[in-house]
Structures are given as C-alpha cells and as structure tokens.
Amino acid sequence: MTEAELPARGWPVASSAIWLTDALRAAGPPLLFGLRLWASVCLALYIAFWLELDNAYWAGTSAAIMCQPHLGASLRKGWFRMIGTVIGAIAIVVLTACFPQDRAPFLIGLALWGAGCALVATLLRNFAAYAAALAGYTAAIIASDQLGATGGPNGQAFLLAVYRVSEICIGIVSAGVVLAGTDFGGARRRLGTLFAAISAEITSRFAGTLAIAGAEFEETQTIRRELVRRVIALDPAIDEAFGESSQLRYHSPVLQTAVDGLLTALAGWRAAAVLLARSPEQRARQEADAVLARVPEELRPGPEQDDPTRWLADPTRLLRVCDAAARRLVALPAATPSLRLLSDQTAKVLAGISRALNGLALLVADPARPVPRGRDFRRLRIPDWLPALVNAGRAFVVIGAAELFWIVTEWPNGAGAITFAAIGVILFAPRADQAYATAMGFMVGTGLTAAFAAIIAFAVLPNTETFAAFSLAIGLVLVPAGAGIAQPWQTAMFTAMAFNFVPLLAPANPMSYNTGQFYNAASAIVAGIGAAALSFRLIPPLSPAFRTRRLLALTLRDLHRLATGPIPRTSEDWEQRMYGRFSALPDQAQPLQRSQLMAAFLVGILIIQLRHMGRRFDLSSGLDAALQAFTRGSSALATATLANLDAALASRPGAAALRARGLILAISGALTQHSSYFDAGVPG
C-alpha cells in the first residue's frame, strides 16, 4: 500500500460524511418548524382542557392551521383568521335568527353565504382572501354543531359561536406565543433583498440598453417579461413582512408605491427599447449616447452596480441620485421628437426606481429616508369578475349537494361532511388551475391522517395517563407532518396531515374510545374533502389560456373607453387598474401576451398625456379622429392620422410641442408592433 492510495480509499467515506452533513443541514429548518407546530398545538390543547371547553380540539386545530414556516406569514395569517372567524360567527347567528325553525331556507342561506365568501376570496389576495374563505366555512362549522341528524337549527347558534370563536382564538394566541418566542423572523430582510435585486437589475439592464443603442431587442424583451413576473411575485412577500412589523403596516402605501414604481420603470424601459430598435442605427447611437451621458455612473452596468448589497447599504443616497438624474433628463434640450421621448422615458425609468428605493429605505430602516410617499387608501380593482363568479357557483352547488345528500341519507355525520365540503370548495377555489391537484393532495393527506389518528387513538393513547405522555403521542404525527409542510414536495398532503390530525383524533377530557364514532367522523371528513376535489373536475376553473385572453380583451375594452371617454385628470386610475391586471395574469401566460399587456399599459398612459396636450394645442379634432380609428380596430389608419398630427405639430415651436410629438411617436410604435392585438376587437 502506498500513501498515494490512501486518499482514494478515504474518498467514499469523506463523500458520505459531506452528504450526511448537507442532509442534516437541509432537514434542520423543517424539523424545527415541526417542533414549533407540535408545541403550539400542545399549548392550545392544554389551555382548552384547563378551561374545560366542549370541543377543545378546535383550539389545537386552529393552532396547527396558523403555523407557517415563516413567522411573518404565521402572524399575518393568525390576524386574518381571527377576523374571518368573527365574521363567520356573526353571519351564522344572523342566519339562525332569520330562520329559527325553517330548515330549507336556513340551508339555502348557508350555501349562499359559502358562495359569497368563495367569490370574495377569489377577488381578494393573500391572507385577506384567506379571511374571506374562513368566514365561509366558520359558518358551516358552527352550523354543523347545531344541526341534528336531519333537523334544522336548534337555536343555540349564539352560544356555539362564542365557544368556537373562543377555542379558535386560544389556538391563534397559543401559536403566536410559541412562534414569536422561537422564531425571530426575517421577512423584512428577505423582502429588502428582493427589492434591491430587482431594482439593481432593472437599472443596470436599462442602462445596458442605452449603451448598445437598442440592439438585441428580443433578448431584452425576454428579460423584461421575466422581471414583470418577479415584480408581481413581490405581493405575497410584502404581506408576509406586514405580519412581522407594525411599522411596515403603517407605511404600507410606501411599499405598494414601490411595486408600482418597478412596473412603471419596466414600462418606460420598454418604450425606450422600442424607440431605439425602430430608429436608424446612427441616430439611435447618437441619441442613446446623449441620454446615457446624463445617467450617473452609480446606475450604469458594472459588477459593483449590479450587486444588490450596495443598494441595501445606502438606498437613500441612490434615491437622491435617481431624482437628480431624472430632473436633468426632463430638462435635457432636444432637437428631435425621438430624443425628447427617449429622455422622458429614461426619466420615467429613474423616477420609478426612485419610488422603489423609497420602499427599500423603509425596509432597511435608513434614518435618512425621505418622507413616505403614497396614498393611505386604494380602491379595490377587480381584474375580471368571471373566475370569482365561477367559484361562487361551484361553492353553492357543492354545499347544496352535500346538504341534500345529508337530508336524503339521514347520515348522523352528514353535517360534518357539509363542513369539510365547504372548507375544500371555498379554500382551494382561488388556486384556479391548481385547485384540483391541491384538493386531491389534501384528500390523500386526510386519508393517511385518518389511519395515523386511529393508531394513536386506539393503540397509544389508552396506555397514557398524563398530558405529557399525550403530547409525546401526538408529536409522533405532528412533528413529521410539520416538517413536511416546510419542504417543497407534496406540501398539500402534509398540510392536510397537520391540519386534520387533531379534529380526527378529537381529544377530550376524559378521552372517548368509540371506534364507530371515530370512523363515522373520519369518513365524513374524507367524503367532504373528496366532494370538493370532485367538484373541481366536474366544474373546472377557467383555464390559464382563457383567463389570459379575457384579461387582454378587458384591457383593450378599457383602453378604448379611455381613448374616447372623458379625459382623466391623471393616469393614476389607469395605472392602478393595470396593476391589478398584471397581478391576475397567470404564470402560464405566453411571453407575447405579457408584452401585449405591457404595451396596452404604456399606450393608456401615453393617450392620457396626449389628450391633455391636444387641448393645449387645439388639435383635439384630429386626435379624436385618430383615437376613433383606434377604437374601431384600425391601427394603420390611427397611425396615419397621428402622422398628420405630428406634421402639424412640427411647425409649432417649443419643448411642449416636441414632447407631444414624442408621445405620438411612442403610441405609433406600440400600435405598429402589436397591431394584431390592438386590431383584434373586443368581444361583447
């Protein structure tokens, strides 16, 4: 044996050790979350047993449901869970008061309430949508407690509502205490890193577009589409950060304005890129160089400029740099409409990045951060009513069918099946095309949990006498299930295992070991979830392709109204409407469709600005003719009419006329590039 052979023989051992170390490191956070979930459930059950509540298991169930792998998400979810629970409890009390002895109207009202909550849950986003869904099935939970085998309400809705709300609140508080005491969070830091990375990439790549004078247009277009997707994905991260910081909630308009600023910057980048790509090479080079000379070195492409760490270190200084550069670009002397447009769009990009930097300064708690900018209130914009109406109709049919099945079969646990059918059909509806797969995974997890709960209930718990032993027994299921939630594989299945284990086990003091009652309850839960899963196959959600086409058609309809209706004072209302459309755009949307939506967004802003300028130059009649041609689906005629307007403005002196000509140039470029979309017409 030689010394040269030793490393070769030792290599498999070293490789195995490295693999084991990496595996343990990867398994650490999920296992830690599983322990937190288990501790939260145990604390909630202990308090509920100590208070001698009727159905203590709802406290443990609520604690399990509130737990999320990230602290901010857990706290935010707990807050909205409390709101949804209270609303659902009030609704069922009112419904019982309206129909105290009438079974049919009561059950129809319960189905209508579930349908309404499914509709609202689809229209809202993130944890606000969860609160709406919870309001729907909380009413079903309380209703199941007061319904007999096939009878109507027993008049005890108020007391039952108080008990359920108390049990759920105990679970929320217990989970909040455990999570806040063992997890220091990091949502604010993660969100800041995301903002910095996106802002740095947009700025660097836009400056790169100027440096190459618009060459490689197709490549930059692909990059912009991906950046749009990443900006839209910031929304749930912002909601999670709100859960950890009351300061961020107070300044929430700043972060929403920061997201809007990123989309505005992308729209400005697109307009500049289209202009440079359509211009003659020599002129594009000269004008891009003239504009790039006004862009500070800190914002140009380079290894240091692309590093998000630099943006996190001093966002306020970069904000001031962007603001100063934007002012210089607006004041830049221009001899041609194309240079005026390029300068204005570059200023627009920098202004959008400035808004994003203001949000980043808030996230990193920069003491030099300027006064927050943004409104305190925003109207809710509905991108498309149809998906919500489909979900509402499905919820009404499923809940109504479960109620009818219960009445016909006189199944003692039929009310429980109604409850879990309502939970599945309302909770999973906002997931759209992923609803069926999620519901099936949830049903599989519920079936596995029923088997585990039976083993714990009839093989383990009869041999335990203390709460500590009971806690260890339920930990055999809750810890692995919680760890499964915190990893990406089959999350829905593990979520069902963690959430449904406690209601399936139904721990009480003293504990009951009735096998018939257990299997009846388990079959009701599985049947309810199965009915919800089946409904997504029989009444499927709208496909991503169909939803994308509708969003594009609705946007074109609104754009036509914008072109011919009263002139808005600012473009803010249009921008907010379009931000809602961007957020509702499915991930499966084609790159061309994303580009068309961005083009419509930009054209709307340009039309508003040009209509205001048309009044100033007394060109409203010619502009109206161009816009009428646009609304009739004739982009070629609209472009020709705009060219006549441009010729009329060419004889007008001053920077304002040049800026109006730049707007005409940008609108014409967008109509030409996406003529097939703008000429498609709007379905009635």
JOUR-V45001 format. One record per pair of residues at least 6 apart in sequence whose C-alpha atoms are under 8 Angstrom apart, sorted by the first residue. I is the first residue (numbers start at 0). GAP is how many residues later the second one is. Records with the same first field share a line. If there is no record, write none. Layout:
I=GAP / GAP
This chain:
28=457
29=39 / 452 / 453 / 454 / 455 / 456 / 457
30=448 / 449 / 451 / 452
31=451
32=36 / 449 / 450 / 453
33=444 / 445 / 446 / 447 / 448 / 449 / 450
34=444 / 447
35=142 / 143 / 146
36=26 / 27 / 30 / 138 / 441 / 442 / 445
37=26 / 436 / 437 / 440 / 441 / 444
38=139
39=20 / 23 / 24 / 131 / 134 / 135 / 138 / 139
40=18 / 19 / 20 / 22 / 23 / 130 / 133 / 134
41=18 / 429
42=131 / 132
43=15 / 16 / 19 / 126 / 127 / 130 / 131
44=11 / 12 / 14 / 15
45=421
46=123
47=8 / 11 / 119 / 122
48=7 / 459 / 460
51=457
52=110 / 114
53=109
54=112 / 451 / 453
55=111 / 451 / 452
56=445 / 446 / 449 / 450 / 451
57=106 / 109 / 110 / 113 / 444 / 445
58=108 / 109 / 110 / 111 / 112 / 113
59=111 / 442
60=110 / 438 / 439 / 441 / 442
61=105 / 106 / 107 / 109 / 110
62=105 / 107 / 108 / 109 / 110 / 111 / 112
63=107 / 111 / 434 / 435
64=433 / 434
65=8 / 9 / 11 / 12 / 15 / 106 / 109
66=7 / 108 / 112
67=6 / 418
68=416 / 417
69=115 / 116 / 117
70=108 / 109 / 112 / 113 / 114 / 115 / 116 / 172 / 173
71=113 / 114 / 115 / 168 / 169 / 170 / 171 / 172
72=166 / 167 / 168 / 170
73=102 / 105 / 169
74=101 / 168 / 169
75=51 / 163 / 164 / 166 / 167 / 168
76=50 / 53 / 166
77=94 / 98
79=47 / 48 / 50 / 51
80=49 / 50 / 53
81=49 / 86 / 87 / 90
82=48
83=46 / 47 / 48 / 49 / 50 / 51 / 54
84=46 / 49 / 50 / 53 / 80 / 83
85=49 / 79
86=48
87=46 / 47 / 48 / 49 / 50 / 51
88=46 / 49 / 50 / 53 / 72 / 73 / 76
89=71
90=48
91=18 / 47 / 48 / 50 / 51 / 65
92=64 / 65 / 68
94=11 / 14 / 15
95=10 / 57 / 59 / 61
96=58
98=6 / 7
99=53 / 54 / 55
100=51 / 52 / 53
101=50 / 51
102=48 / 49 / 50
105=46 / 47
106=293 / 296
107=292
109=29 / 30
110=284 / 285 / 286 / 288 / 289
111=284
112=23
113=22 / 23 / 278 / 281 / 282 / 285 / 308 / 312
114=21 / 276 / 277 / 278 / 279 / 280 / 281 / 311
115=20 / 276
116=15 / 16 / 18 / 19 / 275 / 309
117=14 / 15 / 18 / 270 / 273 / 274 / 277 / 308 / 309 / 311 / 312
118=269 / 270 / 272 / 273
119=9 / 12 / 13 / 268
120=7 / 8 / 9 / 10 / 11 / 12 / 305 / 309
121=7 / 265 / 266 / 269 / 307 / 308
122=6 / 259 / 262 / 265
125=110 / 113
126=112
129=297
132=290 / 293 / 294
133=293
135=286 / 287 / 290
136=282 / 285 / 286 / 289
139=278 / 279 / 282
140=275 / 278
141=15 / 18 / 19 / 22
142=10 / 14 / 272
143=271 / 272 / 274 / 275
144=15 / 270
145=6 / 7 / 8 / 9 / 10 / 11 / 14
146=6 / 7 / 268
147=6 / 264
148=261 / 262 / 263 / 264 / 265 / 266
149=256 / 257 / 260 / 261 / 262
184=59
186=50 / 53 / 54 / 57
187=53 / 56 / 57 / 175 / 176
188=174 / 175
190=43 / 46 / 47 / 50 / 172
191=120 / 168 / 171 / 172
192=115 / 116 / 119
193=40
194=161 / 165
195=112 / 113 / 115 / 116 / 161 / 164
196=110 / 111
197=29 / 32 / 33
198=63 / 154 / 157 / 158
199=105 / 106 / 107 / 108 / 111
200=105
201=25 / 63 / 64
202=96 / 97 / 146 / 147 / 150
203=95 / 96 / 97 / 98 / 101 / 102
204=15 / 96
205=63
206=85 / 88 / 92 / 93 / 94
207=92 / 93
208=6 / 11 / 64
209=78 / 79 / 81 / 82
210=77 / 78 / 81
211=73
212=63 / 64 / 68 / 71 / 72 / 75 / 76
213=59 / 60 / 61 / 62 / 63 / 70
214=61 / 62
216=56 / 57 / 60
220=49 / 374
221=369
223=42 / 46
224=366 / 369 / 370
227=35 / 38
228=358
230=28 / 31 / 32
231=350 / 351
233=25
237=17
240=7
241=6 / 7 / 10
247=114 / 115
250=121
252=120 / 121 / 122 / 123 / 124
253=104 / 105 / 118 / 119 / 120
254=101 / 104
256=98 / 99 / 102 / 116 / 117
257=94 / 95 / 97 / 98 / 99 / 100 / 101
258=97
259=92 / 319
260=90 / 91 / 92 / 93 / 94 / 95
261=90 / 91 / 93 / 94
262=89
263=84 / 85 / 88
264=83 / 84 / 85 / 86 / 87 / 88
265=83
266=82 / 331 / 332 / 334 / 335
267=77 / 78 / 80 / 81 / 334
268=76 / 77 / 80
270=74 / 331 / 395
271=69 / 70 / 73 / 74
273=395 / 396
274=63 / 67 / 391 / 394
275=8 / 12
276=7
277=391
286=52 / 55
287=54
290=38 / 51 / 52 / 55
293=31 / 34 / 35
294=30
295=25 / 29
297=7 / 20
298=6
303=6
310=7
311=48 / 49 / 52
313=47 / 52
314=42 / 43 / 45 / 46 / 51
315=41 / 42 / 45 / 50 / 52 / 53 / 54
317=36 / 39
318=34 / 35 / 36 / 38 / 39
319=34
321=28 / 29 / 31 / 32
322=27 / 28 / 31
324=22 / 25
325=20 / 21 / 22 / 24 / 25
326=20
328=14 / 15 / 17 / 18
329=13 / 14 / 17
331=8 / 11
332=7
333=6 / 321
335=322
336=321 / 322 / 324 / 325 / 328
337=324 / 327
339=318 / 319 / 322
340=318 / 321 / 322 / 324 / 325
357=11 / 12 / 14
360=8
361=7
380=195 / 196 / 199
381=195 / 198
382=168 / 194 / 197 / 198 / 201
383=166 / 167 / 170
386=154 / 155
389=151
390=35 / 38 / 39 / 150
393=31 / 141 / 145
394=27 / 30 / 31
397=23 / 24 / 27 / 133 / 134 / 137
398=19 / 22 / 23
401=12 / 15 / 16 / 19 / 126
402=11 / 12 / 15
404=9
405=8 / 9
412=107 / 108 / 111
413=110
415=105 / 108 / 109 / 112
416=107 / 108 / 109 / 110 / 111 / 112
417=110
418=109
419=104 / 105 / 108 / 109
420=106 / 107 / 108 / 109 / 110 / 111
421=106 / 110
422=106
423=15 / 104 / 105 / 108 / 109
424=107 / 108 / 110
427=7 / 10 / 11
428=6 / 112
431=109 / 110 / 111
432=107 / 108 / 109 / 110 / 111
434=98 / 101 / 106
435=97 / 98 / 100 / 101
437=54
438=53 / 90 / 91 / 93 / 94
439=90 / 93
440=49 / 51 / 52
441=50 / 51 / 52 / 53 / 54 / 87
442=50 / 53 / 83 / 86 / 87 / 90
443=49
444=47 / 48 / 49 / 50 / 51 / 52
445=47 / 50 / 51 / 54 / 55 / 79 / 80
446=79
447=49
448=47 / 48 / 51 / 52 / 55
449=51 / 54 / 72
451=25
452=48 / 51 / 52
453=51 / 64
455=17 / 18 / 49
456=48 / 56
457=55
459=13
460=9 / 12
463=6
476=21 / 24
477=19 / 20 / 23
480=13 / 14 / 16 / 17
481=12 / 13 / 16
483=6 / 7 / 10 / 11
484=6 / 7 / 9 / 10
503=14 / 17 / 18
504=13
543=42 / 44 / 45
544=43 / 44
546=38 / 39
547=37 / 38 / 41 / 45
550=30 / 34
551=41 / 44 / 45
552=128 / 129 / 130
553=128
554=23 / 26 / 42 / 45
555=44 / 122 / 125 / 126
556=125
558=41 / 45
559=70 / 71
561=42 / 45 / 46
562=41 / 44 / 45 / 64 / 65 / 68
563=60 / 63 / 64
566=41 / 44 / 45
567=40
569=38
570=33 / 34 / 37 / 38
573=30 / 31
574=26 / 30
577=23
581=15
595=78 / 81
598=71 / 75
602=63 / 64 / 67
605=57 / 60 / 61
606=60
608=54
609=50 / 53 / 54
610=9 / 12
612=47
613=6 / 9
618=26
621=19 / 23
622=18 / 19 / 22
624=13 / 16
625=11 / 12 / 13 / 15 / 16
626=11
627=10
628=6 / 8 / 9
629=7 / 8 / 48 / 49
631=47 / 49
632=45 / 46 / 47 / 48
633=45
634=36 / 37 / 40 / 43 / 44
635=36 / 39
638=29 / 32 / 33
641=22 / 26
642=21
645=15 / 18
648=8 / 9 / 11 / 12
649=7 / 8 / 11
670=7
